[in-house]
Amino acid sequence: MIRPCCFGFNPQTAVNNAFQVATGEDSGLVQEKALAEFDSYVTLLQQHDIDVIVVQDTPEPHTPDSIFPNNWISFHPGQMSVLYPMYAPNRRLERKKTVFRAIQEHAPRIKWIDMSPRERENRYLEGTGSMVFDRDNNRAYACRSPRTDEGLFRDICDTLGYQAICFDALEKGSAIYHTNVMMCMARDYVVICLESIPSEADRQMLLDVFIEDRKTVVEITAKQMNHFAGNMFQVFSRKDKPFLVMSKRAYKVLTPSQRKILRSFNKLITPELDTIETHGGGSARCMIAEIV
């Protein structure tokens, strides 16, 4: 997780992230609130015996979205890591030496797959924002968008040994920019906004895969998705105990029956992330680049 030093609304990403809001609030106050939310989130995770590596962001180069590292890097078994091509030029600057030094300290023999040169071709694939991995069943899911190139998605799936499952998902007629705002994959269940998928064939295809993999389907509405209910993430303690993280805003829009189903699989962790969600357009899942 990247501790922010200059968090704020990013106009370079707002062009296709409908979840961001330009409030006009004082930038210093926004950073102060975001930092408090970040620190409280980290503390909550640690209180549940979940390992967290925190890297402090640096003022230069200026990276207002550095709090969302899952978009530019992912980690995989065998000390392998992938670097991804980013849509916004100022997000490419998040690949900082300070972060790489922290990674090397924990994994000195890490092997890199660098897809970032694809940025020169205007082709993008923004990590575990663009893709939702089912690591237990070696499948990866992605909805097409300006930030999720289907060809690159299929290429990295071939490299990592995943089955690529691609579909369209829309919100108010526009492509949803990241798959992880409408879908969360956990060990025994999946949270998904099926109503955002216009194709009946795609919806049925996904449901067939979930049935095959014995996943309980927890369906959320578009309204719930717009409160970040799709941006959940299952994490595990040192003793492999599962927890589901979601923002307080996401938790509040869930129905009692949805909460009951989710609690049957794991305890819920619900940090307050209002400032980060409003100005950054991302939530609890986006803030974690998981290490496996």
Residue frames relative to the residue before (quaternion, step in Angstrom):
aa qw qx qy qz dx dy dz
M 1.0000 0.0000 0.0000 0.0000 0.00 0.00 0.00
I 0.2910 -0.7682 0.5521 0.1427 3.57 -0.99 0.89
R 0.3025 -0.7616 0.5508 0.1584 3.57 -0.61 1.19
P 0.3678 -0.7932 0.4383 0.2084 3.60 -0.44 1.16
C 0.1848 -0.7585 0.6107 0.1327 3.53 -1.24 0.56
C 0.8049 0.1392 -0.0479 0.5749 3.60 1.19 -0.45
F 0.1277 0.8281 -0.5314 0.1243 3.57 0.96 0.90
G 0.2849 0.7580 -0.5621 0.1683 3.55 -1.11 0.68
F 0.7090 -0.4188 0.3482 0.4480 3.53 -1.35 0.06
N 0.1758 -0.7962 0.5757 0.0613 3.57 -0.85 1.04
P 0.2989 -0.7889 0.5051 0.1822 3.65 -0.27 1.17
Q 0.5982 0.5824 -0.3678 0.4096 3.61 1.15 -0.48
T 0.7223 0.3913 -0.2461 0.5144 3.59 1.13 -0.54
A 0.5651 0.6429 -0.3746 0.3565 3.57 1.18 -0.52
V 0.5354 0.6537 -0.4053 0.3489 3.61 1.17 -0.43
N 0.8163 0.0978 -0.0781 0.5639 3.61 1.12 -0.51
N 0.5687 0.5047 -0.4199 0.4955 3.56 1.17 0.64
A 0.2196 -0.8284 0.5068 0.0931 3.54 -0.11 1.33
F 0.6010 0.5916 -0.3496 0.4081 3.58 1.26 -0.19
Q 0.5850 0.5745 -0.3720 0.4353 3.61 1.26 -0.21
V 0.1098 -0.7775 0.6165 0.0584 3.56 -1.19 0.66
A 0.2713 -0.7398 0.5940 0.1617 3.57 -0.86 1.01
T 0.1408 -0.8475 0.5097 0.0461 3.59 -0.11 1.28
G 0.3977 -0.7137 0.4825 0.3156 3.57 1.15 -0.53
E 0.3956 0.7282 -0.4678 0.3073 3.57 1.28 0.16
D 0.6326 -0.5456 0.3914 0.3859 3.59 -1.12 0.65
S 0.4993 -0.7023 0.4235 0.2795 3.58 -0.76 1.10
G 0.6346 0.5352 -0.3337 0.4466 3.58 1.03 -0.72
L 0.6591 0.5001 -0.2989 0.4756 3.55 1.03 -0.79
V 0.6122 0.5428 -0.3394 0.4641 3.57 1.06 -0.76
Q 0.6572 0.5008 -0.3053 0.4733 3.59 0.91 -0.91
E 0.6503 0.5303 -0.3162 0.4427 3.58 0.91 -0.90
K 0.6802 0.4785 -0.2828 0.4779 3.57 0.91 -0.92
A 0.6530 0.5180 -0.3165 0.4530 3.58 0.95 -0.87
L 0.6423 0.5254 -0.3205 0.4569 3.58 0.97 -0.81
A 0.6454 0.5110 -0.3175 0.4706 3.58 0.98 -0.83
E 0.6513 0.5046 -0.3156 0.4707 3.60 0.99 -0.81
F 0.6363 0.5325 -0.3237 0.4548 3.56 0.97 -0.87
D 0.6945 0.4843 -0.2881 0.4475 3.59 0.74 -1.05
S 0.6479 0.5116 -0.3190 0.4656 3.59 1.00 -0.77
Y 0.6205 0.5414 -0.3243 0.4656 3.58 1.08 -0.79
V 0.6572 0.5011 -0.3077 0.4714 3.59 0.86 -0.93
T 0.6506 0.5226 -0.3130 0.4535 3.58 0.92 -0.89
L 0.6351 0.5339 -0.3222 0.4559 3.58 0.98 -0.85
L 0.6539 0.5064 -0.3103 0.4687 3.57 0.93 -0.89
Q 0.6829 0.4949 -0.2861 0.4548 3.57 0.87 -0.95
Q 0.6248 0.5457 -0.3333 0.4481 3.59 1.07 -0.69
H 0.7005 0.4073 -0.2561 0.5271 3.58 1.24 -0.40
D 0.5540 -0.6623 0.3592 0.3541 3.57 1.24 0.59
I 0.4256 0.6691 -0.4785 0.3772 3.56 1.11 0.79
D 0.4225 -0.7130 0.5053 0.2405 3.58 -0.78 1.05
V 0.0068 0.7904 -0.6118 0.0302 3.57 -0.89 0.94
I 0.1590 -0.7445 0.6419 0.0913 3.55 -0.94 0.97
V 0.1008 -0.8091 0.5788 0.0161 3.57 -0.58 1.18
V 0.1011 -0.7720 0.6266 0.0346 3.55 -0.89 1.01
Q 0.3717 -0.7332 0.5281 0.2131 3.57 -0.82 1.01
D 0.4024 -0.7068 0.5299 0.2403 3.56 -0.85 0.98
T 0.3415 -0.7280 0.5605 0.1983 3.55 -1.27 0.42
P 0.5912 -0.6053 0.3961 0.3566 3.62 -1.09 0.65
E 0.7865 0.1937 -0.0980 0.5781 3.57 1.08 -0.69
P 0.4980 -0.2779 -0.8135 0.1141 1.47 -1.65 1.86
H 0.6010 -0.5921 0.4064 0.3507 3.56 -1.21 0.58
T 0.0577 0.8059 -0.5799 0.1042 3.57 -0.62 1.18
P 0.1850 -0.8452 0.4917 0.0979 3.62 0.16 1.25
D 0.7323 0.4037 -0.2281 0.4987 3.61 1.19 -0.45
S 0.3091 0.7947 -0.4859 0.1919 3.61 1.20 0.25
I 0.5498 0.6338 -0.3776 0.3917 3.58 1.23 -0.43
F 0.7061 0.4110 -0.2407 0.5240 3.61 1.31 -0.26
P 0.0001 -0.8667 0.4988 -0.0008 3.65 0.57 1.08
N 0.5430 0.6519 -0.4073 0.3380 3.59 1.16 -0.46
N 0.6095 0.5899 -0.3552 0.3928 3.60 1.18 -0.39
W 0.7908 0.3371 -0.1797 0.4782 3.60 0.99 -0.67
I 0.7897 0.1860 -0.1236 0.5713 3.60 1.24 -0.14
S 0.0053 0.7677 -0.6400 -0.0319 3.56 -1.17 0.61
F 0.2907 -0.7568 0.5690 0.1375 3.54 -1.23 0.63
H 0.0921 -0.8092 0.5801 -0.0176 3.53 -1.07 0.85
P 0.6740 -0.5046 0.3388 0.4199 3.59 -1.18 0.46
G 0.7483 0.3564 -0.2931 0.4766 3.54 -1.17 0.63
Q 0.5031 -0.6721 0.4001 0.3676 3.57 1.23 0.54
M 0.3887 0.6916 -0.5005 0.3467 3.52 0.83 1.09
S 0.0386 -0.7940 0.6067 0.0026 3.56 -1.07 0.78
V 0.2282 -0.7674 0.5891 0.1100 3.55 -1.12 0.77
L 0.2011 -0.7405 0.6310 0.1147 3.56 -1.06 0.88
Y 0.2340 -0.8325 0.4975 0.0691 3.56 -0.75 1.10
P 0.4982 -0.6409 0.4954 0.3093 3.59 -1.21 0.54
M 0.2232 -0.8196 0.5239 0.0626 3.55 -0.68 1.19
Y 0.5413 -0.6506 0.4414 0.2982 3.56 -1.04 0.84
A 0.7705 0.3537 -0.1910 0.4946 3.61 0.72 -1.03
P 0.5138 -0.6671 0.4381 0.3146 3.63 -0.78 0.94
N 0.7066 0.4525 -0.3038 0.4513 3.62 0.88 -0.76
R 0.5851 0.5412 -0.3887 0.4623 3.59 1.22 -0.13
R 0.5728 0.5834 -0.3804 0.4323 3.59 1.16 -0.46
L 0.6166 0.5706 -0.3278 0.4322 3.55 1.21 -0.55
E 0.5174 0.6518 -0.4097 0.3735 3.58 1.26 -0.17
R 0.5669 0.5587 -0.3951 0.4586 3.59 1.23 -0.23
K 0.0965 0.8521 -0.4969 0.1328 3.55 0.46 1.29
K 0.6230 -0.5584 0.4039 0.3700 3.54 -1.19 0.58
T 0.6230 0.5583 -0.3526 0.4194 3.58 0.99 -0.77
V 0.6589 0.4929 -0.3118 0.4751 3.58 1.01 -0.76
F 0.6598 0.5072 -0.3120 0.4583 3.58 0.92 -0.86
R 0.6235 0.5301 -0.3439 0.4605 3.60 1.04 -0.71
A 0.6497 0.5100 -0.3180 0.4654 3.59 0.98 -0.82
I 0.6385 0.5166 -0.3241 0.4695 3.58 1.01 -0.78
Q 0.6667 0.5133 -0.3041 0.4466 3.58 0.89 -0.92
E 0.6025 0.5660 -0.3577 0.4344 3.59 1.09 -0.64
H 0.7427 0.3884 -0.2076 0.5045 3.57 1.03 -0.79
A 0.7953 0.1116 -0.0481 0.5939 3.61 1.14 -0.56
P 0.1109 -0.8604 0.4944 0.0537 3.59 0.42 1.22
R 0.7371 0.3887 -0.2265 0.5043 3.60 1.17 -0.45
I 0.2517 0.8114 -0.4970 0.1766 3.55 1.17 0.50
K 0.2763 -0.7427 0.5916 0.1486 3.55 -1.12 0.80
W 0.2440 -0.8128 0.5215 0.0880 3.56 -0.79 1.08
I 0.1066 -0.7090 0.6902 0.0976 3.51 -1.26 0.69
D 0.1090 -0.8366 0.5367 0.0134 3.57 -0.41 1.22
M 0.0920 -0.8092 0.5803 0.0059 3.55 -0.44 1.27
S 0.4301 0.7556 -0.4324 0.2391 3.60 1.25 -0.20
P 0.5792 0.5860 -0.4096 0.3917 3.69 1.01 -0.49
R 0.5322 0.6301 -0.4088 0.3907 3.61 1.19 -0.32
E 0.4946 0.6572 -0.4260 0.3770 3.58 1.23 -0.31
R 0.6315 0.5451 -0.3321 0.4402 3.58 1.09 -0.69
E 0.6766 0.4490 -0.2771 0.5136 3.59 1.27 -0.37
N 0.4210 -0.7083 0.4497 0.3447 3.59 1.33 0.01
R 0.4967 0.5911 -0.4596 0.4390 3.53 1.00 0.94
Y 0.0819 -0.8436 0.5294 -0.0373 3.54 -0.75 1.09
L 0.0415 0.7475 -0.6623 0.0287 3.52 -1.23 0.64
E 0.1290 -0.8665 0.4814 0.0277 3.54 -0.14 1.30
G 0.7533 -0.4936 0.2346 0.3659 3.48 0.40 1.42
T 0.7860 -0.2883 0.2330 0.4948 3.53 -1.04 -0.84
G 0.4421 0.5650 -0.5138 0.4705 3.50 1.19 0.75
S 0.7051 0.4492 -0.2400 0.4933 3.54 0.90 -1.04
M 0.7937 0.2351 -0.0936 0.5532 3.57 1.04 -0.80
V 0.1625 -0.7330 0.6486 0.1248 3.54 -1.18 0.65
F 0.2296 -0.8050 0.5383 0.0975 3.55 -0.53 1.21
D 0.1392 -0.6864 0.7016 0.1310 3.49 -1.26 0.68
R 0.1997 -0.8430 0.4900 0.0970 3.53 0.14 1.31
D 0.6206 0.5584 -0.3501 0.4249 3.60 1.09 -0.58
N 0.7838 0.2967 -0.1484 0.5249 3.58 1.06 -0.74
N 0.4197 -0.7405 0.4395 0.2870 3.59 1.30 0.24
R 0.4857 0.6007 -0.4788 0.4172 3.53 0.84 1.07
A 0.1003 -0.7663 0.6299 0.0765 3.55 -1.24 0.54
Y 0.2120 -0.7903 0.5706 0.0703 3.54 -0.99 0.96
A 0.0730 0.7998 -0.5927 0.0600 3.58 -1.02 0.77
C 0.2156 -0.7302 0.6277 0.1624 3.55 -1.07 0.77
R 0.5149 -0.6772 0.4403 0.2870 3.55 -0.88 1.01
S 0.1745 0.7632 -0.6095 0.1247 3.57 -1.05 0.78
P 0.6893 -0.4517 0.3322 0.4587 3.62 -1.20 0.08
R 0.7163 0.4182 -0.2517 0.4987 3.58 1.19 -0.42
T 0.7272 0.3587 -0.2188 0.5428 3.58 1.29 -0.01
D 0.1498 -0.8065 0.5712 0.0291 3.54 -0.10 1.37
E 0.4416 -0.7301 0.4524 0.2593 3.58 -0.57 1.13
G 0.6388 0.5354 -0.3338 0.4403 3.59 0.99 -0.78
L 0.6673 0.4825 -0.2993 0.4819 3.58 0.94 -0.87
F 0.6055 0.5570 -0.3432 0.4531 3.56 1.06 -0.77
R 0.6965 0.4552 -0.2833 0.4769 3.58 0.84 -0.94
D 0.6078 0.5599 -0.3548 0.4373 3.61 1.05 -0.67
I 0.7173 0.4372 -0.2746 0.4679 3.59 0.77 -0.99
C 0.5981 0.5452 -0.3679 0.4579 3.58 1.12 -0.55
D 0.6292 0.5177 -0.3291 0.4772 3.58 1.02 -0.77
T 0.6648 0.5163 -0.3013 0.4479 3.57 0.94 -0.89
L 0.7588 0.3889 -0.1993 0.4830 3.58 0.92 -0.94
G 0.4977 -0.6848 0.4127 0.3361 3.58 1.24 -0.17
Y 0.4788 0.6425 -0.4484 0.3961 3.57 1.07 0.80
Q 0.4290 -0.6298 0.5693 0.3086 3.54 -1.26 0.47
A 0.2959 -0.7677 0.5457 0.1592 3.59 -0.75 1.06
I 0.0437 -0.7800 0.6241 -0.0140 3.56 -0.84 1.07
C 0.0257 -0.8373 0.5422 -0.0656 3.55 -0.34 1.31
F 0.0774 0.7849 -0.6083 0.0890 3.58 -1.06 0.78
D 0.4648 -0.6426 0.5240 0.3106 3.55 -1.34 0.06
A 0.0082 0.7701 -0.6378 0.0064 3.55 -1.14 0.74
L 0.1139 -0.8286 0.5481 -0.0050 3.56 -0.78 1.07
E 0.0798 -0.7381 0.6644 0.0859 3.49 -1.33 0.48
K 0.8276 -0.0899 -0.0152 0.5538 3.56 -0.53 1.24
G 0.7523 -0.4375 0.1941 0.4527 3.54 0.96 0.98
S 0.6867 0.4422 -0.2807 0.5041 3.61 1.25 -0.15
A 0.5929 -0.5854 0.4205 0.3591 3.54 -1.14 0.66
I 0.4350 -0.6617 0.5414 0.2825 3.55 -0.96 0.87
Y 0.4781 -0.7504 0.3787 0.2546 3.53 -0.58 1.20
H 0.7992 0.0982 -0.0472 0.5911 3.61 1.07 -0.67
T 0.5339 -0.6469 0.4513 0.3046 3.55 -0.98 0.88
N 0.6941 0.5197 -0.2999 0.3977 3.58 0.94 -0.80
V 0.5783 0.5338 -0.4221 0.4500 3.61 1.18 0.24
M 0.7513 0.3417 -0.2175 0.5210 3.60 1.23 -0.27
M 0.7875 0.2338 -0.1101 0.5595 3.59 1.28 -0.06
C 0.0307 -0.7676 0.6401 -0.0026 3.54 -1.04 0.90
M 0.1587 -0.7936 0.5832 0.0696 3.57 -0.76 1.06
A 0.0543 -0.7878 0.6135 0.0006 3.56 -0.83 1.06
R 0.7478 -0.4215 0.2645 0.4394 3.55 -1.30 0.15
D 0.8306 0.1784 -0.0584 0.5242 3.60 0.86 -0.95
Y 0.7839 0.2337 -0.1241 0.5617 3.59 1.21 -0.07
V 0.2059 -0.7406 0.6222 0.1486 3.52 -1.38 0.20
V 0.2089 -0.7331 0.6348 0.1266 3.54 -1.06 0.87
I 0.1342 0.8210 -0.5351 0.1468 3.59 -0.61 1.07
C 0.3414 -0.7016 0.5905 0.2059 3.53 -1.19 0.71
L 0.1736 -0.8279 0.5273 0.0795 3.58 0.10 1.28
E 0.6334 0.5558 -0.3503 0.4089 3.60 1.03 -0.64
S 0.5978 0.5517 -0.3704 0.4484 3.61 1.23 -0.19
I 0.6306 0.5136 -0.3233 0.4838 3.60 1.29 -0.21
P 0.3053 -0.8155 0.4588 0.1764 3.64 -0.23 1.21
S 0.6869 0.4904 -0.2873 0.4529 3.58 1.07 -0.66
E 0.4206 -0.7006 0.5224 0.2435 3.55 -0.76 1.07
A 0.6235 0.5456 -0.3364 0.4476 3.58 1.06 -0.75
D 0.6524 0.5027 -0.3145 0.4719 3.60 0.98 -0.82
R 0.6397 0.5249 -0.3308 0.4536 3.58 0.94 -0.85
Q 0.6852 0.4763 -0.2892 0.4691 3.56 0.89 -0.91
M 0.6094 0.5533 -0.3472 0.4493 3.58 1.03 -0.76
L 0.6703 0.4896 -0.2986 0.4711 3.59 0.91 -0.90
L 0.6605 0.5084 -0.3144 0.4543 3.58 0.89 -0.89
D 0.6239 0.5374 -0.3368 0.4566 3.59 1.04 -0.74
V 0.6529 0.4992 -0.3131 0.4759 3.59 1.00 -0.82
F 0.6522 0.5156 -0.3225 0.4525 3.59 0.93 -0.86
I 0.6301 0.5195 -0.3284 0.4746 3.59 1.05 -0.78
E 0.6476 0.5254 -0.3155 0.4528 3.57 0.93 -0.91
D 0.7396 0.3949 -0.2151 0.5008 3.57 1.01 -0.82
R 0.4296 -0.7377 0.4310 0.2924 3.58 1.33 0.20
K 0.3340 0.7294 -0.5132 0.3049 3.54 0.93 0.96
T 0.3699 -0.6689 0.5948 0.2490 3.55 -1.02 0.80
V 0.2646 -0.7765 0.5554 0.1361 3.58 -0.83 0.99
V 0.0926 -0.7612 0.6414 0.0232 3.54 -0.79 1.13
E 0.1558 -0.8275 0.5356 0.0632 3.56 -0.22 1.27
I 0.1315 -0.7708 0.6192 0.0718 3.56 -1.03 0.89
T 0.4946 -0.6542 0.4900 0.2954 3.55 -1.24 0.47
A 0.6615 -0.4802 0.3861 0.4275 3.56 -1.31 0.21
K 0.6241 0.5358 -0.3427 0.4538 3.59 1.02 -0.74
Q 0.6611 0.4879 -0.3036 0.4824 3.58 0.96 -0.83
M 0.6145 0.5467 -0.3395 0.4564 3.58 1.04 -0.77
N 0.6813 0.4991 -0.2861 0.4527 3.57 0.98 -0.83
H 0.6605 0.4027 -0.3036 0.5562 3.55 1.33 -0.01
F 0.5940 -0.6433 0.3130 0.3679 3.55 1.27 0.64
A 0.3223 0.7597 -0.5073 0.2483 3.60 1.12 0.55
G 0.6358 0.5066 -0.3426 0.4708 3.61 1.20 -0.25
N 0.6597 0.5287 -0.2900 0.4485 3.55 1.25 -0.46
M 0.2751 0.7435 -0.5355 0.2912 3.52 0.81 1.16
F 0.0736 -0.8008 0.5917 0.0557 3.57 -1.25 0.23
Q 0.3103 -0.7409 0.5667 0.1834 3.56 -0.91 0.94
V 0.0399 -0.7841 0.6190 -0.0199 3.55 -0.83 1.07
F 0.2991 -0.7694 0.5464 0.1418 3.56 -1.26 0.39
S 0.4649 -0.6729 0.5059 0.2742 3.53 -1.11 0.77
R 0.7211 -0.4135 0.3207 0.4541 3.55 -1.32 0.02
K 0.7170 0.4012 -0.2328 0.5203 3.58 1.17 -0.58
D 0.5472 -0.6625 0.3595 0.3637 3.58 1.28 0.48
K 0.3709 0.6966 -0.5209 0.3253 3.58 1.07 0.69
P 0.3586 -0.7719 0.4823 0.2071 3.61 -0.72 1.00
F 0.0337 -0.7538 0.6560 0.0168 3.53 -1.23 0.71
L 0.2430 -0.7419 0.6013 0.1700 3.56 -1.18 0.56
V 0.1659 -0.7876 0.5877 0.0823 3.57 -0.71 1.10
M 0.1362 0.7388 -0.6508 0.1098 3.52 -1.12 0.87
S 0.5636 -0.6030 0.4278 0.3683 3.57 -1.13 0.45
K 0.6480 -0.4987 0.4046 0.4095 3.53 -1.30 0.35
R 0.6254 0.5425 -0.3362 0.4490 3.58 1.04 -0.78
A 0.6592 0.4979 -0.3081 0.4719 3.58 0.94 -0.84
Y 0.6437 0.5367 -0.3229 0.4398 3.56 0.94 -0.90
K 0.6698 0.5397 -0.3036 0.4099 3.57 0.90 -0.94
V 0.7170 0.4439 -0.2736 0.4626 3.63 1.04 -0.62
L 0.5136 0.6242 -0.4343 0.3974 3.60 1.23 -0.04
T 0.4614 -0.6539 0.5198 0.2988 3.54 -1.16 0.60
P 0.6571 -0.5029 0.3689 0.4233 3.61 -1.19 0.36
S 0.6606 0.5059 -0.3216 0.4519 3.60 0.97 -0.78
Q 0.6292 0.5201 -0.3370 0.4691 3.61 1.04 -0.72
R 0.6483 0.5137 -0.3139 0.4661 3.57 0.96 -0.86
K 0.6427 0.5360 -0.3207 0.4437 3.57 0.97 -0.85
I 0.6512 0.5070 -0.3170 0.4673 3.59 0.95 -0.88
L 0.6821 0.4921 -0.2976 0.4516 3.58 0.83 -0.96
R 0.6619 0.5025 -0.3069 0.4638 3.59 1.00 -0.81
S 0.5851 0.5823 -0.3791 0.4182 3.60 1.15 -0.45
F 0.7104 0.4291 -0.2478 0.4998 3.57 1.23 -0.45
N 0.8074 -0.0809 0.1150 0.5731 3.58 1.01 -0.77
K 0.5513 -0.5720 0.4823 0.3690 3.54 -1.27 0.36
L 0.3704 -0.7353 0.5281 0.2078 3.59 -1.11 0.70
I 0.1386 -0.7462 0.6466 0.0763 3.55 -1.11 0.83
T 0.0272 -0.8526 0.5183 -0.0609 3.58 -0.50 1.19
P 0.0755 -0.8249 0.5598 0.0193 3.62 0.15 1.21
E 0.4826 -0.6242 0.5317 0.3078 3.54 -1.27 0.48
L 0.0609 0.8283 -0.5479 0.1002 3.59 -0.52 1.21
D 0.1955 0.8462 -0.4846 0.1045 3.60 1.19 0.42
T 0.6821 0.4893 -0.2989 0.4539 3.61 0.84 -0.94
I 0.6666 0.5012 -0.2966 0.4653 3.56 0.92 -0.94
E 0.6626 0.5058 -0.3053 0.4604 3.59 0.94 -0.86
T 0.6909 0.5032 -0.2905 0.4302 3.56 0.82 -1.01
H 0.7774 0.3615 -0.1879 0.4793 3.59 0.73 -1.03
G 0.7597 0.3986 -0.2048 0.4713 3.59 1.06 -0.73
G 0.3616 -0.7603 0.4767 0.2529 3.58 1.16 -0.43
G 0.6739 0.4065 -0.3021 0.5380 3.57 1.23 0.46
S 0.2535 -0.7938 0.5418 0.1099 3.55 -1.21 0.39
A 0.8723 -0.1626 0.0752 0.4550 3.54 -1.29 -0.49
R 0.6858 0.4857 -0.3025 0.4497 3.59 0.89 -0.89
C 0.6522 0.5600 -0.3112 0.4052 3.57 0.95 -0.94
M 0.6701 0.5363 -0.2938 0.4208 3.57 1.15 -0.61
I 0.7080 0.4294 -0.2471 0.5032 3.60 1.28 -0.14
A 0.1142 -0.7221 0.6778 0.0780 3.55 -0.95 0.97
E 0.2447 -0.8351 0.4750 0.1309 3.55 0.01 1.33
I 0.2672 -0.7458 0.5931 0.1437 3.54 -1.14 0.76
V 0.0423 -0.8098 0.5849 -0.0198 3.57 -0.72 1.08
